[in-house]
Amino acid sequence: MSSTSFFSARFKRLLCALGACLLGLQVQAAMPIEHWTHASGARVYLVSTPTLPMLDVQVNFDGGSRREPMAKAGLASATAGLFSGGVMAQGELPALDENQLSEAWVDLGAQFGAQASSDRFTVSLRTLTESALLEQAVALAARQLAAPSWPDAVWQRDRERTLAALKEAENRPATHAGRTFSRAVFGEHPYGFEATADTLNTISVADMRNFYRRHVAACRAQISLVGAIDRAGTDRIVSQFMAAVQPHGCEPLAEVGEVKPIDRAVDERLPFKAAQAQVLIGQPGVARDDPDFFPLFVGNYILGGGGFVSRLTTEVREKRGLSYSVYSYFSPGRHAGPFQIGLTTRPDQADEAVGVAREVVRAFVADGPTEEELTAAKENLVNGFALRIDSNRKLLDNVANIAWNGLPLDYLDTWTQQVERVTVADIRRAFGRVLQPDRMVTVVVGAQP
């Protein structure tokens, strides 16, 4: 048996054992988060869960797509994608190409990689905490952080794949709907930037190298850890990771402007040959630090976020049969993310579906939910809270969210109380302040003229 097969088999057996442990655990909200600032300036958030011999680490940097120039839209994601393309030689350690690097991680039974969202450039490590494995996994992760090789041949290959995927996506009406909606909602704000063939073709590995060095800085790092590790062990890991990126320095980043509100209704109708018309309705919503986050969150569950129990589903699907599914959501970020309603319907029913959805929103903003709707929503949300933190990965996501958004360390402990505290008046006030039903963007792709 090869070393790769041996370690993979061992990792699978351990994961099965961990899964059995997880099923036997009773999820508790009261998980204290330790927080301190490392000597490098990195902010550290730790939840020690000694029951399972596993560690999940997430390191967030202010390097998402909002930091890209418009002419190079897609740069953050391209940089994250090529992060695992290989590492350069370091001292006596030889260079590793992408296949050798991948095999090294498989041999350790660990996972390490990067991804970019609108706001964040994120690197993540998952490893077992057996001493020898943990030490090697952290060392390999630090090496990859310090010296990714950015191989041009791999970028040329990946770019061709991405261009092919973009070309194929042009055959789907959802692609055109999303692009048109985003452009209308965000205008010139970076949240509305979208990678195209033209922008991808301008991106070089030198651009990636510069983007990485500029944004992946120790002084701006937020490191969240969940697993079988104590504070001393955490500091050792953080020190290795931050030493790897410390040479990048800490050059100040320019301010990103806020999303501008929409001053009039926008109605876009795009012809497209398709069995179903794609409908998107919405506007800029709120940033994550908005004081009405919980009234908006609970209210949206009633409006369109609660699946079959939401008002939009009742009016659009159940009463009129205009769509199989319909949803709404707020997606808050560092800036005002979108409020969006989405549905698909028969092309000849698109106008009716749009009219019904708009009327549901208008009535909800004006009057808010009923007391019965609010009681049911709270019960569903509170009873489902345990599912939000029932694994290391989910708990890590929540801790990273607390870190990134500067939320109170007891946020998870008080989450259900925050939900239960929301009143009908709170929801009516919050929705009346944030949403303007007469100034929303409506995009319909594929409707009959």
C-alpha positions in Angstrom: 0.0 0.0 0.0 1.3 3.5 -0.9 1.9 6.1 1.9 -0.9 8.2 0.3 -3.3 5.2 0.5 -2.2 4.3 4.0 -2.7 7.8 5.5 -6.0 8.3 3.5 -7.4 5.1 4.9 -6.3 6.0 8.5 -7.8 9.5 8.1 -11.1 8.0 6.9 -11.3 5.6 9.9 -10.6 8.5 12.2 -13.2 10.6 10.6 -15.8 7.8 11.0 -14.9 7.6 14.7 -15.2 11.4 15.0 -18.6 11.3 13.3 -19.8 8.8 15.8 -18.6 11.1 18.6 -20.4 14.0 17.1 -23.7 12.2 16.9 -23.4 11.4 20.6 -22.6 15.0 21.6 -25.2 17.3 23.0 -24.8 20.7 21.4 -24.5 23.5 23.9 -24.6 27.2 23.1 -22.4 28.1 26.0 -19.0 27.7 24.4 -16.6 30.4 25.8 -14.5 32.2 23.2 -11.0 33.2 24.2 -9.8 36.3 22.5 -6.4 38.1 22.5 -4.1 40.0 20.2 -1.0 38.2 19.1 2.4 40.0 19.1 2.2 40.3 15.3 -1.1 42.3 15.6 -3.3 39.4 14.5 -6.5 39.0 16.5 -7.0 35.5 17.7 -10.3 33.8 18.7 -10.3 30.3 20.2 -12.9 27.8 21.1 -11.3 24.8 22.8 -13.3 21.6 22.2 -11.1 18.8 23.7 -13.6 16.0 23.0 -12.6 15.6 19.4 -9.0 15.2 18.2 -9.5 17.7 15.4 -8.6 21.3 14.7 -10.2 23.7 12.3 -8.5 27.1 11.6 -9.7 30.0 9.5 -7.6 33.0 8.8 -9.4 36.0 7.3 -7.7 39.0 5.6 -9.2 42.2 4.1 -8.6 41.0 0.6 -11.9 40.1 -1.0 -13.2 41.2 -4.4 -14.1 44.6 -3.0 -10.3 45.3 -3.1 -10.0 44.5 -6.9 -9.7 47.2 -9.6 -12.7 47.0 -11.9 -10.5 46.3 -14.9 -9.2 43.2 -13.1 -12.4 41.8 -11.7 -11.9 38.2 -10.6 -8.4 38.9 -9.3 -9.1 37.9 -5.7 -10.7 34.6 -6.7 -7.9 33.9 -9.2 -5.3 34.5 -6.5 -7.1 32.2 -4.1 -7.4 29.5 -6.8 -3.7 29.6 -7.6 -2.7 29.5 -4.0 -2.4 25.7 -4.1 -0.5 25.7 -7.4 2.8 24.9 -5.6 5.4 26.3 -3.2 8.9 27.6 -3.9 12.0 26.0 -2.5 12.9 27.3 1.0 16.4 26.6 2.4 16.9 22.9 2.3 13.3 22.2 1.4 12.7 21.6 -2.3 10.0 23.2 -4.4 6.7 21.4 -4.7 4.5 21.5 -7.8 0.7 21.4 -7.4 0.6 17.6 -7.5 3.4 17.2 -5.0 1.7 19.7 -2.7 -1.6 18.0 -3.0 0.0 14.6 -2.2 1.7 16.1 0.8 -1.6 17.2 2.2 -3.2 13.8 1.5 -0.4 12.1 3.3 -1.1 14.1 6.3 -4.8 13.5 6.2 -5.3 17.3 6.3 -6.8 20.0 4.2 -5.5 23.5 3.5 -6.6 26.0 0.9 -7.8 29.5 0.1 -10.9 31.2 -1.1 -12.1 34.8 -1.7 -15.5 36.3 -1.1 -16.7 39.9 -1.6 -15.0 41.0 1.7 -12.5 38.4 2.7 -9.5 36.5 1.5 -9.6 33.3 3.6 -7.2 30.5 4.2 -8.4 27.4 6.1 -6.7 24.4 7.7 -8.4 21.2 8.9 -6.2 18.6 10.6 -6.2 16.0 13.3 -4.5 17.0 16.5 -2.3 13.9 16.9 1.0 15.5 17.8 3.1 14.5 14.9 0.4 15.1 12.3 -0.5 18.5 13.7 3.2 19.7 13.8 3.7 18.6 10.1 0.4 20.1 9.0 1.1 23.5 10.6 4.6 23.5 9.2 3.4 22.8 5.6 0.6 25.4 5.9 3.1 28.0 7.1 5.4 27.1 4.2 2.6 27.5 1.7 1.6 30.9 3.3 5.2 32.1 3.0 6.1 31.0 -0.5 3.3 30.1 -2.9 4.9 29.7 -6.4 2.2 31.2 -8.5 3.1 29.0 -11.6 2.1 30.8 -14.8 1.4 27.5 -16.7 -1.2 26.5 -14.0 -2.8 30.0 -14.3 -3.0 29.7 -18.1 -4.7 26.3 -17.7 -7.1 27.5 -14.9 -7.9 30.7 -16.8 -8.9 28.6 -19.9 -11.2 26.5 -17.7 -12.7 29.6 -16.2 -13.3 31.2 -19.5 -14.9 28.0 -20.8 -17.2 28.0 -17.7 -18.1 31.6 -18.3 -19.0 30.9 -21.9 -21.1 27.9 -20.9 -22.9 30.0 -18.2 -24.1 32.4 -20.9 -26.5 29.7 -22.0 -28.4 30.0 -18.6 -30.9 32.8 -18.0 -29.9 32.9 -14.3 -26.5 34.2 -15.4 -28.0 37.2 -17.3 -30.5 37.9 -14.5 -27.8 37.9 -11.8 -25.4 40.1 -13.8 -28.1 42.6 -14.7 -29.5 42.7 -11.1 -26.0 43.2 -9.6 -25.1 46.0 -12.0 -28.4 47.8 -11.3 -28.2 47.4 -7.5 -24.6 48.3 -7.0 -23.6 50.5 -9.9 -19.9 51.4 -9.7 -19.4 49.9 -6.2 -17.0 46.9 -6.1 -19.8 44.6 -4.9 -21.2 44.9 -8.4 -17.9 43.9 -10.2 -18.0 40.7 -12.1 -15.3 38.7 -13.8 -15.5 38.6 -17.6 -13.3 37.2 -20.3 -11.8 40.7 -20.8 -10.9 41.2 -17.1 -9.6 37.7 -16.7 -7.3 38.1 -19.7 -5.7 41.1 -18.1 -4.7 39.2 -14.9 -1.2 38.0 -14.6 0.6 36.0 -11.9 2.5 39.2 -11.1 -0.9 40.8 -10.3 -1.7 37.8 -8.0 1.6 38.0 -6.3 1.2 41.7 -5.6 -2.5 41.3 -4.5 -1.5 38.6 -2.1 1.5 40.4 -0.6 -0.5 43.6 -0.2 -3.6 42.1 1.5 -2.4 39.0 3.3 -0.8 41.0 6.2 -0.2 39.8 9.8 -1.4 43.1 11.3 -4.8 42.7 9.7 -5.3 38.9 10.2 -8.2 37.5 12.2 -7.5 33.9 13.2 -10.3 31.7 14.5 -9.6 28.2 15.8 -12.0 25.5 17.0 -10.8 22.2 18.2 -8.7 20.2 20.7 -6.1 22.8 21.5 -5.3 25.1 24.3 -4.1 28.7 24.3 -0.4 27.8 24.4 -0.7 25.5 21.4 -2.8 28.2 19.6 0.0 30.8 20.1 2.5 28.4 18.6 0.4 27.9 15.5 -0.4 31.6 15.1 3.3 32.5 15.5 4.2 30.1 12.7 1.5 31.4 10.4 2.2 35.1 11.0 5.9 34.7 10.7 5.2 33.4 7.2 3.4 36.5 6.1 5.2 39.1 8.4 7.5 40.1 5.5 4.5 41.4 3.6 4.4 44.5 5.9 1.3 46.4 6.7 0.7 49.0 4.1 -2.5 50.9 4.7 -5.4 50.1 2.5 -7.6 52.7 0.8 -11.2 53.2 2.1 -13.9 51.6 0.0 -16.9 53.8 -0.5 -20.4 52.9 0.6 -23.1 51.5 -1.6 -25.3 54.2 -2.9 -29.1 54.0 -2.4 -31.3 53.6 -5.5 -33.3 56.8 -6.2 -35.8 55.3 -8.6 -37.4 52.0 -9.7 -35.5 50.1 -12.3 -37.3 47.5 -14.5 -35.1 45.4 -16.9 -36.7 42.8 -19.2 -34.3 40.7 -21.2 -35.5 38.3 -24.0 -34.2 34.7 -23.6 -35.3 31.4 -25.1 -36.0 29.3 -22.0 -38.8 27.2 -20.5 -38.7 29.3 -17.3 -38.4 33.0 -16.8 -35.9 34.2 -14.1 -37.1 36.9 -11.8 -35.0 39.0 -9.4 -36.3 41.9 -7.3 -34.4 43.9 -4.7 -32.2 46.8 -3.7 -29.2 47.5 -1.5 -29.9 46.2 2.0 -27.7 46.7 5.1 -24.2 46.2 6.3 -23.6 43.6 9.0 -23.2 46.2 11.7 -26.7 47.5 11.2 -28.4 47.8 14.6 -31.6 46.3 13.2 -29.9 43.1 12.1 -32.1 40.8 14.2 -35.4 42.5 13.4 -34.5 42.2 9.7 -33.3 38.6 10.1 -36.5 37.5 11.9 -38.7 39.6 9.6 -37.2 38.1 6.5 -37.8 34.6 7.8 -41.5 35.5 7.8 -41.4 37.3 4.5 -39.4 34.9 2.3 -36.6 33.2 4.2 -38.6 30.5 5.9 -39.3 28.2 3.0 -42.8 26.8 2.9 -44.0 28.9 5.9 -43.1 32.3 4.4 -45.5 34.8 3.0 -44.0 34.9 -0.4 -44.4 31.1 -0.7 -48.0 31.2 0.5 -49.0 34.0 -2.0 -46.9 33.1 -5.0 -46.8 29.3 -4.9 -49.6 28.0 -2.7 -52.4 30.3 -3.6 -51.6 31.0 -7.2 -49.2 28.3 -8.4 -47.0 30.8 -10.1 -43.6 29.3 -9.0 -42.3 26.1 -7.5 -40.1 28.1 -5.1 -39.7 31.7 -4.1 -37.3 33.2 -1.6 -36.0 36.4 -0.1 -32.8 37.3 1.8 -30.5 40.0 3.2 -26.8 39.4 2.5 -25.1 42.0 4.8 -21.3 42.5 4.4 -18.8 45.3 5.3 -21.1 47.4 3.1 -24.7 47.2 2.3 -25.2 43.8 0.6 -28.3 43.0 -1.4 -31.8 42.5 -0.4 -33.1 40.0 -3.0 -36.3 38.2 -4.0 -35.9 35.4 -6.5 -38.2 33.0 -8.3 -38.7 31.2 -11.6 -42.0 31.0 -13.4 -43.6 30.3 -16.8 -42.7 33.1 -19.2 -46.4 33.9 -19.7 -46.9 34.3 -15.9 -43.9 36.5 -15.2 -45.8 39.8 -15.0 -48.4 38.3 -12.6 -45.7 36.7 -10.4 -43.8 40.0 -10.3 -46.9 41.9 -9.3 -47.8 39.4 -6.5 -44.2 39.5 -5.1 -44.1 43.3 -5.1 -47.5 43.5 -3.4 -46.4 41.0 -0.7 -43.3 43.1 0.0 -45.3 46.4 0.0 -47.8 45.0 2.5 -45.1 43.6 4.7 -43.2 46.8 4.8 -46.3 48.8 5.6 -47.8 46.5 8.2 -45.2 44.0 9.4 -46.0 40.5 10.4 -48.9 39.3 12.6 -48.2 38.2 16.1 -49.0 34.6 15.1 -46.4 34.7 12.3 -43.8 36.2 14.6 -44.4 33.6 17.3 -44.1 30.7 14.8 -40.9 32.2 13.3 -39.2 32.6 16.7 -40.1 29.0 17.6 -38.6 27.7 14.4 -35.5 29.8 14.6 -34.8 29.1 18.3 -35.5 25.3 17.9 -33.2 25.2 14.9 -30.3 27.0 16.6 -28.5 23.9 17.6 -28.1 22.9 13.9 -26.0 26.1 13.4 -23.2 24.9 15.7 -23.4 21.1 15.6 -20.0 20.5 14.1 -16.5 21.9 14.3 -16.9 23.4 10.8 -20.1 25.2 11.6 -18.9 26.5 14.9 -15.7 27.8 13.2 -17.8 29.7 10.7 -19.7 31.3 13.5 -16.6 32.2 15.5 -15.0 33.6 12.3 -18.2 35.7 11.8 -17.9 37.1 15.3 -14.3 37.9 14.7 -14.8 39.5 11.2 -17.8 41.6 12.2 -16.6 42.6 15.7 -19.5 41.0 17.4 -19.7 40.4 21.2 -17.9 37.3 22.4 -21.1 36.0 23.9 -23.0 36.4 20.6 -23.7 32.7 20.3 -24.8 32.5 23.9 -27.3 35.4 23.5 -28.4 34.6 19.9 -31.7 33.0 21.0 -32.4 35.8 23.4 -31.9 38.3 20.6 -34.4 36.5 18.4 -36.9 36.2 21.1 -36.6 39.9 21.9 -37.8 41.0 18.5 -41.3 42.5 18.3 -43.7 43.2 15.5 -43.1 46.9 16.0 -39.3 46.3 15.7 -39.8 44.5 12.4 -42.2 47.1 11.0 -39.8 49.9 11.9 -36.7 48.2 10.5 -38.3 47.2 7.2 -39.9 50.6 6.9 -36.4 52.2 7.3 -34.5 49.8 5.1 -36.7 48.9 2.2 -38.4 51.1 -0.4 -40.9 49.0 -2.4 -41.4 51.8 -4.9 -37.6 52.1 -5.6 -36.6 48.5 -6.3 -34.8 46.8 -9.1 -36.8 44.3 -11.1 -35.1 42.0 -13.6 -37.0 39.5 -15.7 -35.1 37.2 -18.1 -37.1 35.1 -20.5 -40.6 36.5 -20.2 -42.8 36.7 -23.2 -43.3 40.2 -24.7 
